[in-house]
Amino acid sequence: MIRIRKTTAALIGAAALAAGVASPAIAHHSFAMFDQTKISTKAHATVAEFRFTNPHSFVVVNVTEGAGITRYVLECSSVNMMSRAGWKHNTLKAGDTVDITFFPLRNGNPGGMLKTIKVADGRTLSGW
């Protein structure tokens, strides 16, 4: 039987804890792709999909623009943070009409980071 000293065991435990805490921070991506100096607004968008998942939820909406329809994919926060702000897995469903504000993508593509959404029952929820 191998005996490990208490100090060695404590160091191994501390190292494992530090690695576990650091992993999520390392895995997280930057938000530099969103232009947080600009806010875009789209009224009467139609929900195509709502993904209430970790690490980030997404709202996908269709917006009539001119003669066509443009699909916007909007990144949101985690399920935990959104739940605290009043979201549920069934807050949005395909076909719902919503008004959205978001920080657009820097590259000009349709999409961004959801700032707020006004849902069918009149509530305004934060995406973060």
Residue pairs with C-beta under 8 A, 6 or more apart in sequence:
4 12
27 55
28 55
31 113
32 106
33 105
33 106
33 107
34 75
34 103
34 104
34 105
34 106
34 112
34 113
35 103
35 104
35 105
35 106
35 112
36 103
36 113
38 103
38 104
39 101
39 102
39 103
39 115
40 101
40 102
40 103
40 104
40 112
41 99
41 100
41 101
42 61
42 63
42 72
42 99
42 100
42 102
43 99
44 63
44 64
44 97
44 99
45 61
45 62
45 63
45 72
45 97
45 98
45 99
45 100
46 61
46 62
46 63
46 95
46 96
46 97
46 98
47 59
47 60
47 61
47 92
47 93
47 94
47 95
47 96
47 97
47 98
48 60
48 61
48 62
48 71
48 94
49 58
49 59
49 60
49 94
50 57
50 58
50 59
50 60
50 91
50 92
50 93
50 94
51 57
51 58
51 59
51 60
52 79
52 82
52 87
52 88
52 89
52 91
53 79
54 78
54 79
54 80
55 78
56 75
56 76
56 77
56 78
57 75
57 76
57 77
57 78
57 79
57 82
57 87
58 73
58 74
58 75
58 76
59 74
59 76
59 92
59 100
59 114
59 117
59 127
60 71
60 72
60 73
60 74
61 71
61 72
61 74
61 98
61 100
62 69
62 70
62 71
62 72
63 69
63 70
63 71
63 72
63 110
70 110
71 110
72 100
72 102
72 110
72 111
72 112
73 110
73 111
74 100
74 102
74 111
74 112
74 113
74 114
74 127
75 111
75 112
75 113
75 114
75 127
76 82
76 113
76 114
76 127
76 128
77 85
77 127
77 128
81 128
82 125
82 127
85 125
85 126
86 123
86 125
87 125
91 119
91 125
92 98
92 117
92 119
96 119
96 120
97 120
98 117
98 118
98 119
98 120
99 117
99 118
100 114
100 115
100 116
100 117
100 118
101 114
101 115
101 116
101 117
102 112
102 113
102 114
102 115
102 127
103 112
103 113
103 115
104 111
104 112
105 111
105 112
113 127
113 128
114 127
114 128
115 126
115 127
115 128
116 124
116 125
116 126
116 127
117 124
117 125
117 127
118 124
119 125
